[in-house]
């Protein structure tokens, strides 16, 4: 049996589209089904920028890293990152984790047919290490040849993420062709929604205090032990709208057992009100934790990506810290923006309020990526 909880999210996300292309339920993200015919489809226009080259020498400061300087991509999280049950249509698909099309690290195809963060970075850094190449079977042993650097584990709570980080560090240190000390790395981290799904079962273990404790512990470990790293911490979504999902797929039909703390309380009950307040508190506390320079040093930065905070389904903008968009709809087409001539680097410096006017002049984003939950 699958771990409980996040399939409720998957059933909502399975119907989203990008650039006018709707991923129909019957389209299976099984590589055997997609095959070479799918890879020949060009769903999105080519993306070229005036400058897609790396820096003349490897940068030593996190403030001067271009997209083309990134050599390694990785991901941490739960089933939203393992992409379990991605096609959402048949019972046979549910145990499969479609990591190859995971929104943050899927390496299947190219940007023109599968938009993922990894495939966009590949436009700038074609020899990028880490994109997930294949699907895996939930509950079975896997190797890095199957998962790539997707270290997410279906069913994990925030208290488990340090185990993923330890696995990631050990892999980085031993992986052929990866220079642990010299290569710039981008790690995307989305976790915490299982904590909310489990809150009513143990209000102490899955409290906002513990959520922040384990997040702090995880980020401290990465800052202390992994050089030349940019961490994208993705804000958790507001989960109450997921109660309204009525899609006739197996995942949606089973959502009450997968996230019972969210979907079982009556609409105006005190239990639901408490859970919504806890959801908001998770978001507020995470934003507070990452505000300022607590997790910033010369070769390391943590950047909060806030797009899930209010949106039902969002975009992932690489914009100046403190000026990132909060998207209200997922129906808009994919829009990628070239790095500006004035600031061709990934924005990592924490925003200082007094410098807001200065930053605004250079707020053209490095690139805007649709977080392809339609690939889940």
Residue frames relative to the residue before (quaternion, step in Angstrom):
aa qw qx qy qz dx dy dz
X 1.0000 0.0000 0.0000 0.0000 0.00 0.00 0.00
X 0.5075 -0.6553 0.4651 0.3109 3.56 -1.02 0.76
X 0.5515 -0.5396 0.4870 0.4093 3.56 -1.19 0.40
X 0.5635 -0.6278 0.4177 0.3374 3.55 -1.11 0.63
X 0.7322 0.5574 -0.3203 0.2248 3.43 -1.50 -0.23
X 0.8920 0.2005 -0.1677 0.3688 3.55 -0.36 -1.17
X 0.4410 0.6716 -0.4925 0.3346 3.62 1.13 0.07
X 0.5178 0.6144 -0.4201 0.4217 3.58 1.21 -0.35
X 0.6590 0.4899 -0.3046 0.4826 3.56 1.03 -0.77
X 0.6435 0.5477 -0.3231 0.4260 3.55 0.94 -0.92
X 0.6621 0.5169 -0.3340 0.4276 3.58 0.92 -0.82
X 0.6386 0.4973 -0.3320 0.4844 3.59 1.11 -0.53
X 0.7260 0.4795 -0.2497 0.4250 3.53 0.87 -0.99
X 0.5465 0.6701 -0.3869 0.3202 3.58 1.15 -0.46
X 0.7262 0.4609 -0.2510 0.4441 3.60 1.11 -0.45
X 0.4824 0.7025 -0.4291 0.2995 3.58 1.21 -0.04
X 0.2358 -0.7927 0.5505 0.1141 3.54 -1.19 0.47
X 0.1962 -0.7590 0.6099 0.1162 3.51 -1.31 0.33
X 0.8493 0.0204 -0.0455 0.5256 3.54 -0.93 0.99
X 0.7298 -0.4577 0.2442 0.4452 3.55 0.95 0.85
X 0.6157 0.5318 -0.3596 0.4569 3.60 1.23 -0.03
X 0.1712 -0.7902 0.5829 0.0799 3.56 -0.62 1.13
X 0.3195 -0.7345 0.5692 0.1858 3.53 -0.87 1.01
X 0.2450 -0.8069 0.5226 0.1256 3.57 -0.14 1.27
X 0.6334 -0.5712 0.3626 0.3756 3.53 -1.09 0.69
X 0.6937 0.4969 -0.3038 0.4238 3.55 0.95 -0.76
X 0.5679 0.5732 -0.4009 0.4338 3.59 1.25 -0.11
X 0.2188 -0.8143 0.5313 0.0825 3.54 -0.37 1.26
X 0.3369 -0.7502 0.5317 0.2025 3.56 -0.87 0.95
X 0.3163 0.7138 -0.5332 0.3257 3.52 1.09 0.79
X 0.4826 -0.6834 0.4556 0.3041 3.58 -0.71 0.98
X 0.6141 0.5604 -0.3547 0.4277 3.56 1.06 -0.69
X 0.6898 0.4592 -0.2720 0.4892 3.57 1.12 -0.69
X 0.6671 0.5021 -0.3102 0.4546 3.57 0.92 -0.94
X 0.0044 0.8716 -0.4899 -0.0164 3.53 0.87 -1.00
X 0.7683 -0.3808 0.2626 0.4425 3.52 -1.31 -0.25
X 0.5649 0.5933 -0.4033 0.4077 3.61 1.09 -0.51
X 0.6521 0.5051 -0.3159 0.4689 3.56 0.98 -0.83
X 0.6684 0.5151 -0.3104 0.4377 3.56 0.92 -0.86
X 0.6410 0.5151 -0.3354 0.4597 3.60 1.16 -0.39
X 0.5607 0.6016 -0.3930 0.4115 3.58 1.24 -0.27
X 0.1725 -0.7739 0.6027 0.0896 3.56 -0.94 0.89
X 0.1066 -0.8476 0.5196 0.0134 3.55 -0.01 1.34
X 0.7773 0.2324 -0.1125 0.5737 3.55 1.21 -0.47
X 0.5445 -0.6357 0.4280 0.3409 3.60 -1.01 0.72
X 0.6108 -0.5325 0.4230 0.4056 3.55 -1.23 0.37
X 0.2362 -0.7742 0.5775 0.1062 3.55 -1.15 0.65
X 0.0892 0.7953 -0.5884 0.1153 3.55 -0.48 1.23
X 0.1482 -0.7732 0.6124 0.0720 3.53 -1.08 0.81
X 0.6381 -0.5350 0.3781 0.4046 3.61 -1.13 0.49
X 0.7911 0.1202 -0.0549 0.5973 3.58 1.05 -0.76
X 0.0882 0.7875 -0.6021 0.0982 3.57 -0.47 1.24
X 0.4622 0.7007 -0.4165 0.3491 3.55 1.29 0.39
X 0.5285 -0.6102 0.4730 0.3530 3.59 -1.20 0.44
X 0.6562 -0.4743 0.3995 0.4300 3.55 -1.32 0.11
X 0.6327 -0.5540 0.3739 0.3911 3.63 -1.09 0.58
X 0.7653 0.0676 -0.0490 0.6383 3.57 1.14 -0.69
X 0.6189 -0.5532 0.3903 0.3983 3.56 -1.15 0.53
X 0.4114 -0.7302 0.4783 0.2623 3.61 -0.63 1.06
X 0.3226 -0.7401 0.5597 0.1868 3.53 -1.18 0.62
X 0.7027 0.4124 -0.2503 0.5229 3.59 1.26 -0.30
X 0.5069 -0.6627 0.4667 0.2932 3.55 -0.99 0.86
X 0.6196 0.5618 -0.3394 0.4305 3.59 1.22 -0.36
X 0.7587 0.3435 -0.1891 0.5203 3.59 1.23 -0.25
X 0.3814 0.7068 -0.4910 0.3374 3.54 1.00 0.89
X 0.2306 -0.7584 0.5972 0.1226 3.56 -0.77 1.08
X 0.6628 -0.4994 0.3619 0.4246 3.57 -1.22 0.39
X 0.6820 0.4970 -0.2888 0.4521 3.57 1.01 -0.80
X 0.5882 0.5670 -0.3714 0.4411 3.60 1.26 -0.17
X 0.5764 0.6024 -0.3745 0.4057 3.58 1.22 -0.40
X 0.1602 -0.8201 0.5476 0.0432 3.57 -0.70 1.11
X 0.7842 0.2401 -0.0949 0.5642 3.58 1.21 -0.53
X 0.0487 -0.7762 0.6279 0.0293 3.56 -1.03 0.82
X 0.0157 0.8000 -0.5976 0.0512 3.57 -0.99 0.85
X 0.1631 -0.7883 0.5868 0.0876 3.56 -1.28 0.30
X 0.1371 -0.7586 0.6347 0.0538 3.51 -1.22 0.76
X 0.4182 0.7281 -0.4845 0.2454 3.58 -1.09 0.55
X 0.5979 -0.5497 0.4546 0.3655 3.51 -1.24 -0.67
X 0.8332 -0.2386 0.1395 0.4789 3.59 -1.12 -0.56
X 0.5584 0.5792 -0.4088 0.4309 3.60 1.18 -0.28
X 0.7100 0.4049 -0.2487 0.5197 3.57 1.22 -0.43
X 0.6369 0.4704 -0.3437 0.5048 3.61 1.11 -0.46
X 0.2906 -0.7984 0.4782 0.2224 3.59 1.30 -0.38
X 0.1588 0.8183 -0.5353 0.1368 3.55 0.92 0.90
X 0.8373 0.1446 -0.1245 0.5123 3.57 -1.05 0.77
X 0.1204 0.8767 -0.4637 0.0439 3.54 1.16 0.64
X 0.7373 0.4271 -0.2785 0.4432 3.59 0.78 -0.83
X 0.3118 -0.8324 0.4340 0.1468 3.55 1.32 -0.15
X 0.6304 0.6026 -0.3233 0.3673 3.61 1.13 0.25
X 0.8195 0.1567 -0.0771 0.5459 3.61 0.95 -0.70
X 0.6115 -0.5787 0.3965 0.3660 3.54 -1.12 0.62
X 0.6265 0.5562 -0.3451 0.4232 3.58 1.07 -0.66
X 0.6543 0.5371 -0.3248 0.4217 3.58 1.11 -0.54
X 0.5622 0.6773 -0.3873 0.2743 3.56 1.05 -0.67
X 0.6926 0.4672 -0.3322 0.4379 3.69 0.79 -0.69
X 0.6033 0.5780 -0.3702 0.4061 3.59 1.17 -0.28
X 0.2265 -0.7289 0.6315 0.1365 3.53 -1.11 0.83
X 0.2134 -0.8153 0.5297 0.0959 3.56 -0.40 1.22
X 0.0511 -0.8585 0.5103 -0.0042 3.53 0.71 1.17
X 0.6136 0.5943 -0.3525 0.3822 3.59 1.07 -0.65
X 0.7538 0.2818 -0.2036 0.5577 3.60 1.23 -0.26
X 0.2771 0.7704 -0.5226 0.2377 3.59 1.18 0.45
X 0.6070 -0.6384 0.3492 0.3195 3.56 -0.86 1.05
X 0.7715 0.3832 -0.2042 0.4651 3.59 0.95 -0.83
X 0.8410 0.1573 -0.0289 0.5168 3.60 1.05 -0.61
X 0.3800 0.7359 -0.4883 0.2751 3.61 1.20 0.12
X 0.1881 -0.8155 0.5425 0.0722 3.56 -0.90 0.96
X 0.4189 0.7179 -0.4664 0.3026 3.58 1.24 0.25
X 0.8354 0.1662 -0.1292 0.5077 3.57 -1.01 0.81
X 0.5011 -0.5960 0.5101 0.3654 3.52 -1.14 -0.78
X 0.7344 -0.3925 0.3065 0.4611 3.55 -1.30 0.04
X 0.6775 0.5327 -0.3094 0.4018 3.59 0.96 -0.79
X 0.7881 0.2526 -0.1935 0.5269 3.63 1.14 -0.27
X 0.7728 0.1241 -0.1119 0.6122 3.62 1.18 -0.35
X 0.1634 -0.8065 0.5622 0.0827 3.59 -0.37 1.19
X 0.1641 0.7320 -0.6440 0.1498 3.52 -0.68 1.21
X 0.6522 -0.4971 0.3764 0.4310 3.56 -1.22 0.29
X 0.6412 0.5289 -0.3280 0.4489 3.58 0.98 -0.82
X 0.6872 0.4778 -0.2992 0.4582 3.60 0.88 -0.84
X 0.6184 0.5095 -0.3540 0.4824 3.59 1.13 -0.48
X 0.6442 0.4971 -0.3326 0.4768 3.61 0.93 -0.77
X 0.6037 0.5663 -0.3579 0.4321 3.58 1.08 -0.61
X 0.5599 0.5887 -0.3967 0.4272 3.60 1.13 -0.46
X 0.7301 0.3887 -0.2090 0.5217 3.55 1.11 -0.74
X 0.7959 0.1628 -0.0414 0.5816 3.57 1.07 -0.81
X 0.1956 -0.8551 0.4669 0.1120 3.61 0.37 1.22
X 0.7249 0.4085 -0.2456 0.4973 3.62 1.10 -0.56
X 0.1820 0.8249 -0.5086 0.1665 3.56 1.20 0.59
X 0.2783 -0.7542 0.5748 0.1526 3.56 -0.96 0.92
X 0.7366 0.4916 -0.3112 0.3449 3.57 -1.07 0.72
X 0.5302 0.6342 -0.4449 0.3445 3.68 1.02 -0.45
X 0.4804 -0.6822 0.4700 0.2879 3.58 -0.96 0.85
X 0.2673 -0.8235 0.4842 0.1261 3.60 -0.64 1.09
X 0.8263 0.1778 -0.0284 0.5337 3.60 1.10 -0.54
X 0.5322 -0.5763 0.4962 0.3720 3.52 -1.33 0.16
X 0.2013 -0.7469 0.6169 0.1450 3.54 -1.30 0.37
X 0.4204 -0.6855 0.5325 0.2642 3.55 -1.27 0.32
X 0.4722 -0.7126 0.4396 0.2758 3.55 -0.57 1.16
X 0.8082 0.2697 -0.2228 0.4738 3.53 -0.96 0.96
X 0.6525 0.4859 -0.3163 0.4880 3.57 1.27 -0.12
X 0.5851 -0.5705 0.4260 0.3882 3.62 -1.11 0.55
X 0.1108 -0.7897 0.6017 0.0454 3.56 -1.08 0.77
X 0.2736 -0.7261 0.6009 0.1921 3.53 -1.33 0.26
X 0.6517 -0.5190 0.3780 0.4038 3.54 -1.25 0.33
X 0.5687 0.5888 -0.3838 0.4273 3.59 1.18 -0.39
X 0.6973 0.4275 -0.2605 0.5130 3.57 1.22 -0.49
X 0.7653 0.3967 -0.1978 0.4667 3.57 0.87 -0.96
X 0.2819 -0.6960 0.5841 0.3080 3.56 1.06 -0.67
X 0.7021 -0.4210 0.3248 0.4736 3.58 -1.06 -0.71
X 0.3521 0.6776 -0.5409 0.3526 3.55 1.01 0.90
X 0.0621 -0.8457 0.5298 -0.0163 3.55 -0.09 1.33
X 0.3766 0.7342 -0.4817 0.2952 3.59 1.26 0.19
X 0.1686 -0.7701 0.6097 0.0819 3.55 -1.20 0.63
X 0.4731 -0.6786 0.4880 0.2785 3.56 -0.76 1.06
X 0.8103 0.2699 -0.2105 0.4756 3.57 -0.87 0.97
X 0.5087 0.6699 -0.4258 0.3334 3.59 1.20 -0.16
X 0.2887 -0.7007 0.6275 0.1786 3.51 -1.26 0.67
X 0.7101 -0.4403 0.3163 0.4494 3.57 -1.26 0.10
X 0.6177 0.5639 -0.3524 0.4198 3.58 1.05 -0.65
X 0.6774 0.4929 -0.2917 0.4616 3.61 1.22 -0.36
X 0.5309 0.6977 -0.4030 0.2627 3.58 1.16 -0.45
X 0.5718 0.5883 -0.3899 0.4183 3.61 1.12 -0.46
X 0.5982 0.5460 -0.3596 0.4635 3.59 1.14 -0.56
X 0.6349 0.5176 -0.3238 0.4734 3.56 1.04 -0.77
X 0.6523 0.5209 -0.3129 0.4530 3.56 0.98 -0.84
X 0.6398 0.5141 -0.3324 0.4646 3.58 0.97 -0.77
X 0.6260 0.5231 -0.3220 0.4804 3.57 1.05 -0.81
X 0.6536 0.5214 -0.3088 0.4534 3.57 0.96 -0.88
X 0.6653 0.5017 -0.3100 0.4578 3.59 0.86 -0.91
X 0.6596 0.5055 -0.3109 0.4613 3.58 0.89 -0.89
X 0.6554 0.5050 -0.3130 0.4662 3.58 1.01 -0.81
X 0.6383 0.5333 -0.3301 0.4462 3.57 0.90 -0.88
X 0.6963 0.5004 -0.2862 0.4277 3.58 0.88 -0.90
X 0.7725 0.3643 -0.1810 0.4876 3.57 1.12 -0.60
X 0.5329 0.6704 -0.4030 0.3228 3.59 1.22 -0.27
X 0.4745 -0.6880 0.4647 0.2925 3.63 -0.76 0.99
X 0.8153 0.2628 -0.2037 0.4741 3.55 -0.95 0.91
X 0.6456 0.4847 -0.3292 0.4897 3.60 1.26 -0.07
X 0.2198 -0.7575 0.6024 0.1225 3.55 -0.84 1.01
X 0.3535 -0.7801 0.4764 0.1988 3.56 -0.23 1.28
X 0.7294 0.4383 -0.2436 0.4653 3.58 0.93 -0.85
X 0.7769 0.4071 -0.1863 0.4426 3.59 0.97 -0.84
X 0.6818 0.5197 -0.3056 0.4144 3.62 0.95 -0.79
X 0.3866 -0.6902 0.5623 0.2408 3.56 -1.09 0.80
X 0.1567 -0.8076 0.5683 0.0147 3.53 -0.94 1.02
X 0.1334 -0.7452 0.6441 0.1099 3.57 -1.18 0.63
X 0.0703 -0.7945 0.6031 -0.0120 3.56 -0.72 1.15
X 0.1513 -0.7848 0.5964 0.0747 3.59 -0.76 1.04
X 0.0853 -0.8177 0.5683 -0.0338 3.54 -0.79 1.11
X 0.1050 0.7641 -0.6277 0.1053 3.56 -0.70 1.15
X 0.2905 0.7419 -0.5484 0.2539 3.56 -0.41 1.24
X 0.5381 0.6373 -0.4526 0.3154 3.57 -1.20 0.51
X 0.5988 0.5907 -0.3745 0.3902 3.59 1.13 -0.49
X 0.5911 0.5427 -0.3728 0.4660 3.60 1.14 -0.47
X 0.5813 0.5722 -0.3720 0.4430 3.57 1.14 -0.61
X 0.6646 0.4884 -0.2972 0.4810 3.58 0.98 -0.85
X 0.6402 0.5265 -0.3211 0.4581 3.57 1.00 -0.81
X 0.7449 0.3910 -0.2062 0.4998 3.59 1.12 -0.64
X 0.3811 0.7832 -0.4480 0.2014 3.57 1.28 -0.16
X 0.6981 0.4859 -0.2937 0.4362 3.60 0.81 -0.93
X 0.6257 0.5525 -0.3358 0.4364 3.60 1.22 -0.35
X 0.7791 -0.0489 0.0372 0.6238 3.57 1.20 -0.57
X 0.1997 -0.8475 0.4839 0.0876 3.56 0.11 1.33
X 0.6245 0.5079 -0.3473 0.4812 3.58 1.23 -0.23
X 0.6860 0.4899 -0.2874 0.4548 3.56 0.79 -1.02
X 0.7915 0.2818 -0.1390 0.5241 3.58 0.96 -0.85
X 0.2924 0.7734 -0.4979 0.2618 3.55 1.11 0.74
X 0.6406 -0.4994 0.3999 0.4247 3.60 -1.24 0.26
X 0.6103 0.5567 -0.3576 0.4355 3.60 1.03 -0.70
X 0.6989 0.4519 -0.2779 0.4796 3.57 0.87 -0.90
X 0.5781 0.5732 -0.3682 0.4491 3.58 1.09 -0.68
X 0.7044 0.4470 -0.2635 0.4844 3.58 0.84 -0.97
X 0.6008 0.5615 -0.3597 0.4409 3.59 1.03 -0.71
X 0.7289 0.4298 -0.2500 0.4705 3.58 0.78 -1.00
X 0.6052 0.5289 -0.3580 0.4752 3.60 1.10 -0.56
X 0.6528 0.5119 -0.3118 0.4632 3.57 0.92 -0.88
X 0.6418 0.5274 -0.3100 0.4625 3.55 0.95 -0.90
X 0.6739 0.5029 -0.2939 0.4546 3.57 0.92 -0.91
X 0.6955 0.4677 -0.2808 0.4676 3.58 0.86 -0.93
X 0.6083 0.5429 -0.3494 0.4616 3.59 1.06 -0.68
X 0.6391 0.5292 -0.3246 0.4540 3.58 0.98 -0.84
X 0.6790 0.4824 -0.2990 0.4657 3.57 0.86 -0.91
X 0.6646 0.5065 -0.3175 0.4482 3.59 0.91 -0.87
X 0.6880 0.4883 -0.2756 0.4607 3.56 1.03 -0.79
X 0.8299 0.3213 -0.1097 0.4428 3.56 0.89 -0.96
X 0.7493 0.3569 -0.2245 0.5106 3.64 1.12 -0.39
X 0.2500 -0.7889 0.5420 0.1458 3.61 -0.44 1.14
X 0.8546 0.1770 -0.1205 0.4732 3.52 -1.36 0.40
X 0.4367 0.6931 -0.4381 0.3701 3.52 0.67 1.20
X 0.1341 -0.7276 0.6673 0.0857 3.52 -1.20 0.79
X 0.1449 -0.7996 0.5805 0.0515 3.57 -0.69 1.11
X 0.2003 -0.7447 0.6273 0.1087 3.56 -0.82 1.05
X 0.0726 -0.7653 0.6384 0.0376 3.57 -0.54 1.13
X 0.2205 -0.7982 0.5523 0.0961 3.55 -0.54 1.20
X 0.4603 -0.6900 0.4925 0.2637 3.55 -0.81 1.05
X 0.4684 -0.6751 0.4864 0.2971 3.58 -0.96 0.84
X 0.5108 -0.6760 0.4440 0.2915 3.56 -1.11 0.63
X 0.5260 -0.5588 0.5238 0.3698 3.49 -1.37 0.22
X 0.2600 -0.8612 0.4253 0.0994 3.53 -0.29 1.28
X 0.4763 0.7084 -0.4356 0.2856 3.61 1.14 -0.36
X 0.6379 0.5381 -0.3606 0.4166 3.68 0.89 -0.73
X 0.5676 0.6090 -0.3944 0.3891 3.59 1.16 -0.40
X 0.5279 0.6233 -0.4083 0.4076 3.59 1.24 -0.29
X 0.6890 0.5142 -0.2729 0.4317 3.57 1.14 -0.63
X 0.4603 0.6947 -0.4496 0.3214 3.57 1.26 -0.13
X 0.0245 -0.8169 0.5754 -0.0295 3.57 -0.79 1.03
X 0.2821 0.7915 -0.5068 0.1926 3.58 1.18 0.40
X 0.4240 -0.7420 0.4635 0.2339 3.64 -0.89 0.89
X 0.4016 0.6865 -0.5095 0.3285 3.58 0.89 0.91
X 0.6745 -0.5026 0.3469 0.4150 3.53 -1.24 0.40
X 0.6474 0.5344 -0.3261 0.4347 3.57 0.91 -0.90
X 0.6837 0.4763 -0.2914 0.4698 3.56 0.94 -0.86
X 0.6388 0.5305 -0.3267 0.4514 3.57 1.02 -0.71
X 0.7294 0.4216 -0.2313 0.4865 3.57 1.12 -0.66
X 0.3908 0.7758 -0.4480 0.2113 3.57 1.29 -0.08
X 0.6092 0.5779 -0.3728 0.3949 3.61 1.02 -0.62
X 0.6947 0.4292 -0.2859 0.5015 3.57 1.07 -0.58
X 0.6574 0.5278 -0.3156 0.4354 3.59 1.12 -0.57
X 0.7960 0.0521 -0.0346 0.6020 3.62 1.10 -0.54
X 0.0272 -0.8730 0.4869 -0.0022 3.50 0.77 1.10
X 0.6087 0.5691 -0.3672 0.4132 3.61 1.02 -0.66
X 0.6993 0.4514 -0.2622 0.4884 3.56 1.16 -0.57
X 0.8130 0.3551 -0.1649 0.4310 3.57 0.69 -1.03
X 0.6560 0.5543 -0.3301 0.3917 3.62 1.09 -0.43
X 0.6068 0.5610 -0.3936 0.4026 3.67 0.94 -0.59
X 0.5594 -0.5844 0.4683 0.3554 3.56 -1.19 0.59
X 0.6914 -0.5372 0.2990 0.3794 3.54 -1.17 0.71
X 0.8085 0.2410 -0.1277 0.5215 3.62 0.82 -0.87
X 0.3537 0.7714 -0.4646 0.2528 3.54 1.21 0.45
X 0.5971 -0.5600 0.4364 0.3734 3.55 -1.26 0.43
X 0.5987 0.5727 -0.3560 0.4323 3.59 1.14 -0.64
X 0.6798 0.4716 -0.2915 0.4801 3.58 0.92 -0.87
X 0.6277 0.5363 -0.3378 0.4519 3.56 0.97 -0.81
X 0.6492 0.5165 -0.3137 0.4620 3.57 0.96 -0.86
X 0.6722 0.5020 -0.3080 0.4487 3.58 0.90 -0.89
X 0.6283 0.5203 -0.3333 0.4727 3.59 1.02 -0.77
X 0.6488 0.5100 -0.3110 0.4714 3.57 1.00 -0.79
X 0.6337 0.5162 -0.3231 0.4771 3.58 1.05 -0.76
X 0.6079 0.5523 -0.3332 0.4630 3.60 1.02 -0.83
X 0.6790 0.4838 -0.2800 0.4759 3.57 0.89 -0.97
X 0.6507 0.5204 -0.3122 0.4564 3.56 1.01 -0.80
X 0.5888 0.5471 -0.3614 0.4725 3.59 1.07 -0.69
X 0.6783 0.4912 -0.2943 0.4605 3.58 0.84 -0.95
X 0.6778 0.5014 -0.2961 0.4489 3.57 0.85 -0.97
X 0.6869 0.4857 -0.2878 0.4576 3.57 0.90 -0.90
X 0.6320 0.5187 -0.3384 0.4658 3.59 1.04 -0.69
X 0.6445 0.5107 -0.3194 0.4710 3.58 0.96 -0.83
X 0.6461 0.5193 -0.3124 0.4640 3.57 0.98 -0.83
X 0.6394 0.5426 -0.3209 0.4402 3.57 0.97 -0.88
X 0.7763 0.3731 -0.1794 0.4754 3.55 0.89 -0.95
X 0.4858 0.6402 -0.4503 0.3890 3.59 1.23 0.11
X 0.7779 0.3020 -0.2335 0.4991 3.56 -0.92 0.88
X 0.6727 -0.5460 0.3704 0.3348 3.54 -1.32 -0.30
X 0.2216 0.8065 -0.5175 0.1808 3.59 1.15 0.53
X 0.7967 0.1861 -0.0863 0.5685 3.59 0.97 -0.85
X 0.5311 0.5914 -0.4211 0.4369 3.54 0.81 1.07
X 0.1784 0.7420 -0.6357 0.1162 3.52 -0.97 0.97
X 0.8041 -0.3455 0.1709 0.4526 3.56 -1.29 0.09
X 0.8287 0.1786 -0.0755 0.5250 3.60 0.84 -0.91
X 0.7220 0.3672 -0.2305 0.5392 3.59 1.20 0.45
X 0.1058 0.7838 -0.6078 0.0705 3.56 -1.03 0.79
X 0.2033 -0.7287 0.6394 0.1378 3.51 -1.23 0.67
X 0.0942 -0.8026 0.5890 0.0020 3.54 -0.79 1.08
X 0.3096 -0.7438 0.5628 0.1848 3.57 -0.81 1.00
X 0.1750 -0.7490 0.6324 0.0915 3.54 -0.88 1.02
X 0.2009 -0.8716 0.4407 0.0760 3.59 -0.14 1.30
X 0.4191 0.7895 -0.4160 0.1674 3.56 1.25 -0.19
X 0.6566 0.5160 -0.3296 0.4404 3.62 1.13 -0.40
X 0.4689 0.7374 -0.4250 0.2362 3.57 1.20 -0.42
X 0.8222 0.1509 -0.0572 0.5459 3.58 0.88 -0.94
X 0.6185 0.5709 -0.3440 0.4162 3.54 1.19 -0.43
X 0.4825 -0.6141 0.5287 0.3324 3.51 -1.19 0.55
X 0.7534 -0.1019 0.0709 0.6458 3.56 1.09 -0.78
X 0.1544 -0.8761 0.4568 -0.0045 3.59 -0.63 1.13
X 0.4549 -0.5922 0.5525 0.3703 3.51 -1.41 -0.41
X 0.3574 -0.7215 0.5541 0.2111 3.55 -1.26 0.49
X 0.0653 -0.8406 0.5368 0.0301 3.61 -0.02 1.21
X 0.2497 -0.7079 0.6338 0.1867 3.57 -1.11 0.71
X 0.2203 0.7882 -0.5241 0.2357 3.56 0.21 1.31
X 0.7067 -0.4466 0.2982 0.4606 3.61 -1.22 0.22
X 0.5456 -0.6175 0.4519 0.3418 3.54 -1.02 0.83
X 0.7694 0.2941 -0.2517 0.5081 3.56 -0.80 1.04
X 0.7519 0.3248 -0.1980 0.5385 3.58 1.24 -0.26
X 0.3754 0.7429 -0.4808 0.2757 3.57 1.21 0.35
X 0.5296 -0.6586 0.4434 0.2986 3.54 -1.06 0.82
X 0.1945 -0.7043 0.6624 0.1656 3.50 -1.31 0.50
X 0.2405 -0.8223 0.5057 0.1008 3.55 -0.26 1.31
X 0.2923 -0.7831 0.5293 0.1459 3.56 -0.97 0.86
X 0.7862 0.1936 -0.1280 0.5728 3.59 1.21 -0.11
X 0.3203 -0.7351 0.5645 0.1958 3.54 -1.21 0.52
X 0.5205 0.6820 -0.3853 0.3398 3.56 1.30 0.08
X 0.5499 0.6150 -0.4038 0.3955 3.57 1.23 -0.19
X 0.5319 -0.6367 0.4393 0.3446 3.62 -1.05 0.62
X 0.6530 -0.5087 0.3941 0.3993 3.52 -1.31 0.36
X 0.0170 -0.7902 0.6124 -0.0159 3.54 -0.96 0.89
X 0.0624 -0.7920 0.6073 -0.0011 3.53 -0.58 1.18
X 0.1593 -0.7920 0.5857 0.0656 3.54 -0.92 0.93
X 0.4780 -0.6739 0.4869 0.2833 3.54 -1.00 0.85
X 0.5745 -0.5421 0.4672 0.3973 3.58 -1.20 0.42
X 0.4654 -0.6874 0.4790 0.2854 3.55 -1.00 0.78
X 0.5870 -0.5633 0.4422 0.3776 3.56 -1.22 0.42
X 0.6609 0.5268 -0.3071 0.4374 3.58 1.05 -0.76
X 0.8012 0.0453 0.0028 0.5967 3.56 1.09 -0.72
X 0.0330 -0.8544 0.5185 -0.0107 3.60 0.22 1.27
X 0.5715 0.6205 -0.3528 0.4048 3.57 1.28 0.28
X 0.5724 -0.5450 0.4744 0.3876 3.54 -1.30 0.29
X 0.4045 -0.7260 0.4999 0.2437 3.59 -0.74 1.02
X 0.0569 0.8207 -0.5624 0.0834 3.57 -0.68 1.11
X 0.5662 0.6182 -0.3912 0.3798 3.59 1.13 -0.47
X 0.4573 -0.6746 0.4979 0.2966 3.63 -0.77 0.97
X 0.5046 -0.6811 0.4490 0.2826 3.52 -0.97 0.92
X 0.1909 -0.7364 0.6396 0.1106 3.52 -1.05 0.88
X 0.5209 -0.6910 0.3901 0.3148 3.57 -0.61 1.10
X 0.6692 0.5243 -0.3107 0.4252 3.57 0.95 -0.84
X 0.7121 0.4393 -0.2615 0.4812 3.57 1.19 -0.43
X 0.3213 0.7914 -0.4802 0.1996 3.57 1.27 0.15
X 0.6608 0.5099 -0.3265 0.4435 3.58 0.91 -0.86
X 0.6481 0.5099 -0.3200 0.4665 3.57 1.02 -0.76
X 0.6591 0.5149 -0.3097 0.4523 3.55 0.92 -0.90
X 0.6143 0.5879 -0.3556 0.3880 3.55 1.00 -0.83
X 0.6374 0.5407 -0.3361 0.4340 3.57 1.03 -0.66
X 0.7616 0.3103 -0.1714 0.5426 3.55 1.18 -0.48
X 0.3760 0.7854 -0.4253 0.2466 3.54 1.16 0.63
X 0.3592 0.7043 -0.5298 0.3071 3.59 1.18 0.32
X 0.4036 -0.7627 0.4424 0.2445 3.61 -0.53 1.09
X 0.6086 -0.5340 0.4449 0.3829 3.50 -1.26 0.49
X 0.7273 -0.2851 0.1938 0.5935 3.53 0.93 -0.93
X 0.2715 -0.7436 0.5870 0.1696 3.53 -1.18 0.53
X 0.1018 -0.8243 0.5570 0.0023 3.53 -0.65 1.16
X 0.3903 -0.6694 0.5763 0.2597 3.51 -0.91 0.90
X 0.3079 -0.7221 0.5771 0.2252 3.59 -0.71 0.97
X 0.2723 -0.8519 0.4298 0.1239 3.49 -0.07 1.36
X 0.0237 -0.8056 0.5909 -0.0351 3.50 0.34 1.25
X 0.5162 0.6008 -0.4362 0.4270 3.58 1.23 -0.15
X 0.6262 0.5302 -0.3390 0.4602 3.56 1.24 -0.31
X 0.5649 0.6112 -0.3938 0.3902 3.58 1.23 -0.12
